[in-house]
Amino acid sequence: MQIKFSLLSFLLLTSLCASAQMVTDTIARPPYPLPGVFNYVDQMPSTDYNIKIYLSENTHYPDSARVHNIEGSVVVKFVVDENGNVTDAKIIKSINKYLDEEALRVVNSMPRWKPGKQNGKPVKVYFTLPIAFKLQ
């Protein structure tokens, strides 16, 4: 009887671990890397404008986050393409659904950047940007 109980417990535990592994693998799969996109290049992308000022003037604190006193930094990873356009923005550190949406909105609305260059040629480059949300 004890052997049957031990065997049943082992099988149940094994099946739970296997199921948990499948779910974790599905959730943890990152959207990056994209083919043909560099992490580092000779000349990294830059802007003609001050990013901190741009973010402070164009980021709007969502009312739902303000009401619940939610603060923190959302980290957005995106690609600056060969023409300086911001594309493929993704949240890599989330705080709250509404703050995440605002961070994506403001990043996707940024003016063109100076593209990154590798061997003197414009290329696609990843860029990671933290956006701080702090209540006054």
Contact map, one row per residue, 1 for C-alpha under 8 A:
1111100000000000000000000000000000000000000000000000000000000000000000000000000000000000000000000000000000000000000000000000000000000000
1111110000000000000000000000000000000000000000000000000000000000000000000000000000000000000000000000000000000000000000000000000000000000
1111111000000000000000000000000000000000000000000000000000000000000000000000000000000000000000000000000000000000000000000000000000000000
1111111100000000000000000000000000000000000000000000000000000000000000000000000000000000000000000000000000000000000000000000000000000000
1111111110000000000000000000000000000000000000000000000000000000000000000000000000000000000000000000000000000000000000000000000000000000
0111111111000000000000000000000000000000000000000000000000000000000000000000000000000000000000000000000000000000000000000000000000000000
0011111111100000000000000000000000000000000000000000000000000000000000000000000000000000000000000000000000000000000000000000000000000000
0001111111110000000000000000000000000000000000000000000000000000000000000000000000000000000000000000000000000000000000000000000000000000
0000111111111000000000000000000000000000000000000000000000000000000000000000000000000000000000000000000000000000000000000000000000000000
0000011111111100000000000000000000000000000000000000000000000000000000000000000000000000000000000000000000000000000000000000000000000000
0000001111111110000000000000000000000000000000000000000000000000000000000000000000000000000000000000000000000000000000000000000000000000
0000000111111111000000000000000000000000000000000000000000000000000000000000000000000000000000000000000000000000000000000000000000000000
0000000011111111100000000000000000000000000000000000000000000000000000000000000000000000000000000000000000000000000000000000000000000000
0000000001111111110000000000000000000000000000000000000000000000000000000000000000000000000000000000000000000000000000000000000000000000
0000000000111111111000000000000000000000000000000000000000000000000000000000000000000000000000000000000000000000000000000000000000000000
0000000000011111111100000000000000000000000000000000000000000000000000000000000000000000000000000000000000000000000000000000000000000000
0000000000001111111110000000000000000000000000000000000000000000000000000000000000000000000000000000000000000000000000000000000000000000
0000000000000111111111000000000000000000000000000000000000000000000000000000000000000000000000000000000000000000000000000000000000000000
0000000000000011111111100000000000000000000000000000000000000000000000000000000000000000000000000000000000000000000000000000000000000000
0000000000000001111111110000000000000000000000000000000000000000000000000000000000000000000000000000000000000000000000000000000000000000
0000000000000000111111111000000000000000000000000000000000000000000000000000000000000000000000000000000000000000000000000000000000000000
0000000000000000011111111100000000000000000000000000000000000000000000000000000000000000000000000000000000000000000000000000000000000000
0000000000000000001111111110000000000000000000000000000000000000000000000000000000000000000000000000000000000000000000000000000000000000
0000000000000000000111111111000000000000000000000000000000000000000000000000000000000000000000000000000000000000000000000000000000000000
0000000000000000000011111111100000000000000000000000000000000000000000000000000000000000000000000000000000000000000000000000000000000000
0000000000000000000001111111100000000000000000000000000000000000000000000000000000000000000000000000000000000000000000000000000000000000
0000000000000000000000111111100000000000000000000000000000000000000000000000000000000000000000000000000000000000000000000000000000000000
0000000000000000000000011111110000000000000000000000000000000000000000000000000000000000000000000000000000000000000000000000000000000000
0000000000000000000000001111111000000000000000000000000000000000000000000000000000000000000000000000000000000000000000000000000000000000
0000000000000000000000000001111110000000000000000000000000000000000000000000000000000000000000000000000000000000000000000000000000000000
0000000000000000000000000000111111000000000000000000000000000000000000000000000000000000010000000000000000000000000000000000000000000000
0000000000000000000000000000011111000000000000000000000000000000000000000000000000000000000000000000000000000000000000000000000000000000
0000000000000000000000000000011111101000000000000000000000000000000000000000000000000000000000000000000000000000000000000000000000000000
0000000000000000000000000000001111111000000000000000000000000000000000000000000000000000000000000000000000000000000000000000000000000000
0000000000000000000000000000000011111000000000000000000000000000000000000000000000000000000000000000000000000000000000000000000000000000
0000000000000000000000000000000001111100000000000000000000000000000000000000000000000000000000000000000000000000000000000001000000000000
0000000000000000000000000000000011111110000000000000000000000000000000000000001000000000000000000000000000000000000000000011110000000000
0000000000000000000000000000000000011111100000000000000000000000000000000000000000000000000000000000000000000000000000000011110000000000
0000000000000000000000000000000000001111100000000000000000000000000000000000000000000000000000000000000000000000000000000000111000000000
0000000000000000000000000000000000000111110100000000000000000000000000000000000000000000000000000000000000000000000000000000110000000000
0000000000000000000000000000000000000111111100000000000000000000000000000000000000000000000000000000000000000000000111000000100000000000
0000000000000000000000000000000000000001111100000000000000000000000000000000000000000000000000000000000000000000000111100000000000000000
0000000000000000000000000000000000000000111110000000000000000000000000000000000000000000000000000000000000000000000111000000000000000000
0000000000000000000000000000000000000001111111000000000000000000000000000000000000000000000000000000000000000000001110000000100000000000
0000000000000000000000000000000000000000001111100000000000000000000000000000000100010000000000000000000000000000111110000000101000000000
0000000000000000000000000000000000000000000111110000000000000000000000000000000000000000000000000000000000000000111100000000000000000000
0000000000000000000000000000000000000000000011111110000000000000000000000000000000000000000000000000000000000001110000000000000000000000
0000000000000000000000000000000000000000000001111100000000000000000000000000000000000000000000000000000000000000110000000000000000000000
0000000000000000000000000000000000000000000000111110010000000000000000000000000000000000000000000000000000000000000000000000000000000000
0000000000000000000000000000000000000000000000111111110000000000000000000000000000000000000000000000000000000000000000000000000000000000
0000000000000000000000000000000000000000000000101111111000000000000000000000000000000000000000000000000000000000000000000000000000000000
0000000000000000000000000000000000000000000000000111111100000000000000000000000000000000000000000000000000000000000000000000000000000000
0000000000000000000000000000000000000000000000000111111110000000000000000000000000000000000000000000000000000000000000000000000000000000
0000000000000000000000000000000000000000000000001111111111000000000000000000000000000000000000000000000000000000000000000000000000000000
0000000000000000000000000000000000000000000000000011111111100000000000000000000000000000000000000000000001000000000000000000000000100000
0000000000000000000000000000000000000000000000000001111111100000000000000000000000000000000000000000000000000000000000000000000000000000
0000000000000000000000000000000000000000000000000000111111100000000000000000000000000000000000000000000000000000000000000000000000000000
0000000000000000000000000000000000000000000000000000011111110000000000000000000000000000000000000000000001000000000000000000000000000000
0000000000000000000000000000000000000000000000000000001111111000000000000000000000000000000000000000011001000000000000000000000000000000
0000000000000000000000000000000000000000000000000000000001111100000000000000000000000000000000000000010000000000000000000000000000000000
0000000000000000000000000000000000000000000000000000000000111110110000000000000000000000000000000010010000000000000000000000000000001000
0000000000000000000000000000000000000000000000000000000000011111110000000000000000000000000000000110010000000000000000000000000000000000
0000000000000000000000000000000000000000000000000000000000001111111000000000000000000000000000000000000000000000000000000000000000000000
0000000000000000000000000000000000000000000000000000000000000111111100000000000000000000000000000100000000000000000000000000000000000000
0000000000000000000000000000000000000000000000000000000000001111111111100000000000000000000000010110000000000000000000000000000000000000
0000000000000000000000000000000000000000000000000000000000001111111111000000000000000000000000000000000000000000000000000000000000000010
0000000000000000000000000000000000000000000000000000000000000011111111000000000000000000000000000000000000000000000000000000000000000000
0000000000000000000000000000000000000000000000000000000000000001111111000000000000000000000000000000000000000000000000000000000000000000
0000000000000000000000000000000000000000000000000000000000000000111111100000000000000000000000000000000000000000000000000000000000000010
0000000000000000000000000000000000000000000000000000000000000000111111110000000000000000000000010000000000000000000000000000000000000000
0000000000000000000000000000000000000000000000000000000000000000100011111000000000000000000000100000000000000000000000000000000000011110
0000000000000000000000000000000000000000000000000000000000000000000001111100000000000000000000100000000000000000000000000000000000011100
0000000000000000000000000000000000000000000000000000000000000000000000111110000000000000000011100000000000000000000000000000000001111000
0000000000000000000000000000000000000000000000000000000000000000000000011111000000000000001111100011001000000000000000000000000001111000
0000000000000000000000000000000000000000000000000000000000000000000000001111100000000000001111000000000000000000000000000000000111100000
0000000000000000000000000000000000000000000000000000000000000000000000000111110000000000111110000000001100100000000000000000000111100000
0000000000000000000000000000000000000000000000000000000000000000000000000011111000000000111100000000000000000000000000000000011110000000
0000000000000000000000000000000000000000000000000000000000000000000000000001111100000111110000000000000000000000000000000000011100000000
0000000000000000000000000000000000001000000000000000000000000000000000000000111110001111100000000000000000000000000000000001111000000000
0000000000000000000000000000000000000000000010000000000000000000000000000000011111111110000000000000000000000000101100000001111000000000
0000000000000000000000000000000000000000000000000000000000000000000000000000001111111110000000000000000000000000001100000011100000000000
0000000000000000000000000000000000000000000000000000000000000000000000000000000111111000000000000000000000000000001100000111000000000000
0000000000000000000000000000000000000000000000000000000000000000000000000000000111111000000000000000000000000001111000000100000000000000
0000000000000000000000000000000000000000000010000000000000000000000000000000000111111100000000000000000000000001111000000000000000000000
0000000000000000000000000000000000000000000000000000000000000000000000000000001111111110000000000000000000000011100000000000000000000000
0000000000000000000000000000000000000000000000000000000000000000000000000000011110011111100000000000000000110101100000000000000000000000
0000000000000000000000000000000000000000000000000000000000000000000000000000011110001111100000000000000000010000000000000000000000000000
0000000000000000000000000000000000000000000000000000000000000000000000000000011000000111110000000000000000000000000000000000000000000000
0000000000000000000000000000000000000000000000000000000000000000000000000001111000000111111000000000000100110000000000000000000000000000
0000000000000000000000000000001000000000000000000000000000000000000000000001110000000001111100000000000100000000000000000000000000000000
0000000000000000000000000000000000000000000000000000000000000000000000000111100000000000111111000001000100000000000000000000000000000000
0000000000000000000000000000000000000000000000000000000000000000000000000111100000000000011111000000000000000000000000000000000000000000
0000000000000000000000000000000000000000000000000000000000000000000000001111000000000000001111100000000000000000000000000000000000000000
0000000000000000000000000000000000000000000000000000000000000000000000001110000000000000001111111001000000000000000000000000000000000000
0000000000000000000000000000000000000000000000000000000000000000000000111100000000000000000011111011000000000000000000000000000000000000
0000000000000000000000000000000000000000000000000000000000000000100001000000000000000000000001111111000000000000000000000000000000000000
0000000000000000000000000000000000000000000000000000000000000000000000000000000000000000000001111111100000000000000000000000000000000000
0000000000000000000000000000000000000000000000000000000000000101100000000000000000000000000000011111110000000000000000000000000000000000
0000000000000000000000000000000000000000000000000000000000001100100000000100000000000000000000111111111000000000000000000000000000001000
0000000000000000000000000000000000000000000000000000000000000000000000000100000000000000001001111111111100000000000000000000000000000000
0000000000000000000000000000000000000000000000000000000000000000000000000000000000000000000000001111111110000000000000000000000000000000
0000000000000000000000000000000000000000000000000000000000111100000000000000000000000000000000000111111111000000000000000000000000000000
0000000000000000000000000000000000000000000000000000000000100000000000000101000000000000000000000011111111100000000000000000000000100000
0000000000000000000000000000000000000000000000000000000000000000000000000001000000000000111000000001111111110000000000000000000000000000
0000000000000000000000000000000000000000000000000000000000000000000000000000000000000000000000000000111111111000000000000000000000000000
0000000000000000000000000000000000000000000000000000001001100000000000000000000000000000000000000000011111111100000000000000000000000000
0000000000000000000000000000000000000000000000000000000000000000000000000001000000000100100000000000001111111100000000000000000000000000
0000000000000000000000000000000000000000000000000000000000000000000000000000000000000110100000000000000111111100000000000000000000000000
0000000000000000000000000000000000000000000000000000000000000000000000000000000000000000000000000000000011111110000000000000000000000000
0000000000000000000000000000000000000000000000000000000000000000000000000000000000000100000000000000000001111111000000000000000000000000
0000000000000000000000000000000000000000000000000000000000000000000000000000000000001000000000000000000000001111100000000000000000000000
0000000000000000000000000000000000000000000000100000000000000000000000000000000000111100000000000000000000000111110000000000000000000000
0000000000000000000000000000000000000000000011110000000000000000000000000000000100111100000000000000000000000011111000000000000000000000
0000000000000000000000000000000000000000000011110000000000000000000000000000000000110000000000000000000000000001111100000000000000000000
0000000000000000000000000000000000000000000111000000000000000000000000000000000111110000000000000000000000000000111110000111100000000000
0000000000000000000000000000000000000000111111000000000000000000000000000000000111000000000000000000000000000000011111000111100000000000
0000000000000000000000000000000000000000111110000000000000000000000000000000000000000000000000000000000000000000001111111110000000000000
0000000000000000000000000000000000000000111000000000000000000000000000000000000000000000000000000000000000000000000111111110000000000000
0000000000000000000000000000000000000000010000000000000000000000000000000000000000000000000000000000000000000000000011111000000000000000
0000000000000000000000000000000000000000000000000000000000000000000000000000000000000000000000000000000000000000000011111100000000000000
0000000000000000000000000000000000000000000000000000000000000000000000000000000000000000000000000000000000000000000011111110000000000000
0000000000000000000000000000000000000000000000000000000000000000000000000000000001100000000000000000000000000000001111011111000000000000
0000000000000000000000000000000000001100000000000000000000000000000000000000000011000000000000000000000000000000001111001111100000000000
0000000000000000000000000000000000011100000000000000000000000000000000000000001111000000000000000000000000000000001100000111110000000000
0000000000000000000000000000000000001111100110000000000000000000000000000000001110000000000000000000000000000000001100000011111000000000
0000000000000000000000000000000000001111000000000000000000000000000000000000111100000000000000000000000000000000000000000001111100000000
0000000000000000000000000000000000000010000010000000000000000000000000000000111100000000000000000000000000000000000000000000111110000000
0000000000000000000000000000000000000000000000000000000000000000000000000011110000000000000000000000000000000000000000000000011111000000
0000000000000000000000000000000000000000000000000000000000000000000000000011100000000000000000000000000000000000000000000000001111100000
0000000000000000000000000000000000000000000000000000000000000000000000001111000000000000000000000000000000000000000000000000000111110000
0000000000000000000000000000000000000000000000000000001000000000000000001111000000000000000000000000001000000000000000000000000011111000
0000000000000000000000000000000000000000000000000000000000000000000000111100000000000000000000000000000000000000000000000000000001111100
0000000000000000000000000000000000000000000000000000000000001000000000111100000000000000000000000010000000000000000000000000000000111110
0000000000000000000000000000000000000000000000000000000000000000000000110000000000000000000000000000000000000000000000000000000000011111
0000000000000000000000000000000000000000000000000000000000000000010010100000000000000000000000000000000000000000000000000000000000001111
0000000000000000000000000000000000000000000000000000000000000000000000000000000000000000000000000000000000000000000000000000000000000111
